[in-house]
Structures are given as C-alpha cells and as structure tokens.
C-alpha cells in the first residue's frame, strides 16, 4: 500500500479510442482538486507515452508507485488495432502479444522508453491489462493479467476464454513463471484490487456474474476477501454500474484522499468511456454514479494514482 504522506490529488493514465490513429497510446490527466471528478488534461490531451515496440500501441495503462525502489512504473497492454480494428482484434485474441509494456521514472515526468517484457508462454493467445499490487507476505509485486489459453497444437479457433494469470516480480524486468490465478470457465478480465483494513476488494469485468441470469454480467463484479494472494474471494456486489451504464469494463479503483470512501472508474466501452462512481464505505458496498463528473473526453481503461502537491506541480509544468 502507498504510505506517501500529503497526497492532494490524482494522476490518471488512460488511452483513447482504437478508432483514432494515436488513440492507443498513453495520456495523462491531473485532478483539479482532491476528488477525481474534474481534470486538467496534460500535454494538450496528446499522448505522453508512446510505444514503438511490439505491436506499436499501448492500452490499459496501470500506474505503480514503488516506494522501496524510489521509482514509478507504467504497465500497459501491448496492442494496437488501428486502422483495421475488427481484423486486428480477432488476431490479437489468438496470436497476440505475450509481453507487457513497461515505462519507468523517478519523478513522473522523465520517462524511459517503452520496453517489451515477455511474461507468458507460447500457449497463451494474448496478455491484457497488467496490474501489479504489493504483497507484504511475499515481499514481491504480484502482477495479474488476462490471457486466453490454448493447447500448443490447437488451431486456435475462436472460443478460448480469458483467465486471470499471476506472476511475481521485484523490478518489472524479470518475472516468475505465471500461474493461473482465476479460472471461472468463462471470460474474466481487468482484475483490480483495493485494501480496506483487513479486507481486500477485488473488481473485474466478469462476463457471467453469479446467479445465471442473462441480465447479469455485462458490468463490474466486486468480491471481498482477506488476502491479496488468495484466489478465493466471496461475491460482494454484482453488476456495479447497472442500470446507469449499458456495459462496463476496465475498473480503476482508488481510496478517497479525504474520508473513508473510495472512487471507481468504469469504462462504458464504445460509448461514453470512463464514468465515475463513489462509495462512502467500502464495507457497505453501495456505489453511486457521479454523472456530472468532468472526466477527460474519450478516456478509457486506465488507472488512478494519488499524488503529492510537488508531484502535481511537476506534471503540470512538464506537460502544459
């Protein structure tokens, strides 16, 4: 968990639509106050981080503050589907990248070039939405992502579903052999966590939430557990975002700076993009849509990082 004192706002990393030539690159915005409901887009809403390695695009950026190393990292999906989205998307499910994109910085403004780090074996069809969380018990980062798994000699016809894999790392350069962390027998993607005391809350885009109803499963599934490392969590909230959103994925969650609540961004993909939800009490499980939030237009699946006043000022100066 972040122990950085005196945080005053948030940094948002996100990408735009795959229908734009530079939409699948990483953009930044800084919250105007201490709530993620109004934003200053950095660099004129042009990409701050670009990938020219792998597939040439970057999606689903996840911000990491590594206080032990004194560094920041951005992890992202190695994927670009522009300009032929339908063909590229189908190909990426079966023969996509097996690596993740990594940038690193000491101050959030001077970033390394993107490096492509292979994390998955040849049997996977894709590596999507890498997110890393610190494990106190293991003293390692646990990085979770979604992959479809295929037999090596399989034709890889459509039908493989997305599971959640996990690997450990100390430096985001070398990773342990990945293990299947979640296999629900159907698609589950975009895993994210937040801690509240002794409880952990897990969010995912789960194509078939419990209950078996055809009306469930197109929004965000929330579960509660006692340990980040343990895959066994209990269902807590089904279909967060319904009925306010037609569909949702890419959950980005952050604790509130003031008070005991939390914020949740949900990507209403191919429609309005990110929409903001808020809870005053994670244990209560009630999420309220904030429809008048002024989010960066077109912002999609990304992440929130709490930042200090000095960090905010550096970002605003570096990327006017």
N, C-alpha and C positions, 0 to 999 in steps of 0.2 A: 504494500500500500504506500501511497505517496505521503510523506511526512513533511513536505515543503511548507514552511510557515508563510503566512501573509499572502496567500493567493487572493487575487482580486477579480479574476475573470477567467475566461476560457479561450483556448485556441481550438478552432475547428478545422480539421483536414477533411477534404471531400473531393469528389470528382463530379463531372457533368455528364450529359447525355452522350451515349455512343453514337448518336446521330450527328454530332459535331466533330469536325476534323481533329480538334485538340481537346475534345471533351474527356477523353480517357487519359488525363494527366492530373496531377495533384495540385489543388488550390488550397489556400489558407484564408481564414477569416478570424477576427478577434472580436469577442463580445464587447459591447459598449459599456455595459455595467457588469454586475456580478451574477447576472442571470443570462442564460443562453437564448434570449428572446429578441435580441436586436444586435446587429453585427456590422462591423466595418470590414469590407472585403479587401484583402491585401493584393498588392501588385495589379490593381485595376481589374480584379477578378480574372486575371490571366494566370496560367499555371506557374507555380513557384518551383515545383519539382517535376522534371520530365524524365521519362525513361527512353533510352535509345538502345537498350539491350533486350534480349529475349524477343518477345512478341511486339515490343515497341510501344506498349501502353501500360498504364498503371491505374488500377481501380481499388476501391475498398481500403483506403489508407488508414492505418492504425498507429497512433502516436504513443510512444513509450518514453517515460522518464526513468532512466536508470540512475538512481541517486548514488549507488555504490560505485559505479564507473564514472560518474560525473558527465554522462552523455545522454543525448536524446536519440531516438531511432524512429524512423517511419518504416513500417512494414506495409507491403501492398501486393495485390494480385497482379501477376504478370499476364496481362491480357489486353488486346486491342481488337475490336470487332469492326471498326470503321474501315472502309465505307460499305462493305457488303455484310451487314450485321447478321442476317439470317444464316448465311453460309458459314461465316466465321464462328458464330455461336455454336452451331451444331458440331463443327470440327473440334472446338475447344472442349466440349464435353467428353470426347473420346480420345483425342490426341492433342490435348492442350499442354501447357507448360507444367513441368514437375518442380518448378522452383518458385521462390518468392523474391520480390524486390526489396532491397534494404538501402536506406539512406541513413547517415549518422551525422551528428552535430554536437558541439559543446555549448551552443548558445541559441539554438533555434533559427539562426539567420544565415550562418555559413554552413552549407551542407556538402557532404561528399557527393561524388557521382553515384548513380544507382549501381548496385551490384546485384547480380542474379545468383542466388544460392539454391542449389538443388536440395530439396528436403524429402522427396517422395520417391518410391521405387517405380520401376517401369510398369508395374501393374495398375497404376492409377491413370485416370483419364484427365485429371485436372487438379489444381491446387488453388482453392478460392478462399479469400477473406482471412488471411492470417492475423491472429490476435494473440498477444502474449500477456501473461499475468504472473506475478512473482509468487513462488511457492516458498513460504518460510520454512516448512518442514524439510524440503529438499535443497533449499538454497540455490535454486535454479529458476530460470524462466520456463514456464510451460507455454508452448505455442500451440494453439488449436487452429485447425482449418478444415475445410470440407473437401472431400475427394470422392469421385466415383471409382470403384474398384472393379477390375476386370481380370480374368484369367489371362496369362501371357499369350496363350494360343487362341484366344477368343477373337472373333471378328469385330467385336466392339460395336455391334449394332445398338441403336438406342434402346434404353431400358435399364441400364445401370443406374442405381440411385446413389444419392450423396450421403456419405457417412462423415462423422467427425473424427479426425485423426489428431494425435498429440505427439509432440517431441519436446525434449528438453534442450536448453542451451544456456551458456553463460555469457556469450558475446555476440550472438546473432551472425556468427560466421560458421561455426560447426554445430551440428545438431545430432542428437541421439537417433537411433533407428525409430521411425514413427510406429505408433501403435494405434489400433482402432479404439477410440475412446467411447463413441456412441454409435450404435447400430440399431435403429428403430424399425428397420425393414422398409423404410420409405425415406424420401428426401428430408434431411435436416441440415441447415446451413446457417452461417453467420452467428456463431456462438459468441456470446459476450457475458461478462460477469461483473458483479459489484458486491462488495462486502459491507455488512452492517453488523458490527459487534461479532458475535459468534456465528452468525448466519451468512451464507453465500446465496446470492440470487443469480440464476442463470437464465439468459434470454436467447431465443433462437427463432429463426424463421423455419417453422415446422410444418411441413405440408399436410400432416394428418395429426392434429392435436387429439388428445384422448377424448373418447366419447363416441366416435364412429359416425358423427353426423356429417353429412355432406356440406353443411353450412359452416363447419368449423375448419380451421387450419390454414386460412389464407392471410393470417395476420401474425402477431408475435405471441409466442408461447413463453411463459415465465414459470420457472421452477425454483424450489428452495432446498438447500442442502446445508451440510455442516462443514464441508471441506472442499476446497478447490480441486484437489487431486482425485476425489472420489466421483466416479461417473454416476452414482446412484443419487438422484435428487427426486423430490416429490413434486408433482404438479401443483402449481400455486394459482396462476391466472392463465386462462385460455383466451386466445384471440384478443390481446390488447390492441387497441386501435379500431375495433369494430363497435359501433357502426359508423364512426366518423370517417374512416378511410375505406376505400374499396378493397385495398390489399396492402400488405406491408412486409418489408424485409429490412435487412441492414441495421438492426438495432444498435444505437450508440448510447450508452448509459454513463452518467456521472453523478456523484454525490453533489448536493447543493453546497455552495460556499457558506451561505447563511441559513441556519436552521438544520433540521434533521432529515430533510427530504432528499429527493433525487429527481433528475431530469432524464427523459428518454426521447431520443430522436428515432423516428420510424420513417423509412423510405417508402413512400407510396409510389413505387417504381412505375415508370412510363406514364405517370400522371403528374402529381404536384411535387414529387420529390420529398425531401425531408419535411416532416411535420413534428411539432414539439408536444410532448406530454410531460406532466409533472405529478409527483406524489409528495404529500407532506410526511408520509410514514411508510417506509419500505415494508415493514411488517404488516401494515394494513392492506397493502395490495391494490389500492384504488388509484388508478391513473386518470388524470383529467387532461383532455385535449386543450391546448392553448391556441385557438385558431387565429388570434390576432398577432402571433409572434412574427417578427420580420426576419425570416431566415434568408440567407443568400439565395437569390433566384436560381433554380436548377440544381441546387446542392443535393447530392445523392450520397449513398452509403460511405460513411467515414467514421470519425471518432472525435471525442472531446478530451482536452487536457486542461486541467486547472493550471493557471499561470500567475506569476507574481507581477507587481506593477513594473518592475525593472524589465522583466521579460516582455511584457506587453509593449512597453515603450520602445524596446529594441526592435520588435517586429514591425511596429508602425513606422519607425524610422527607416528600416531596411527595405520595406516593401510598400512604399506610398501608393 
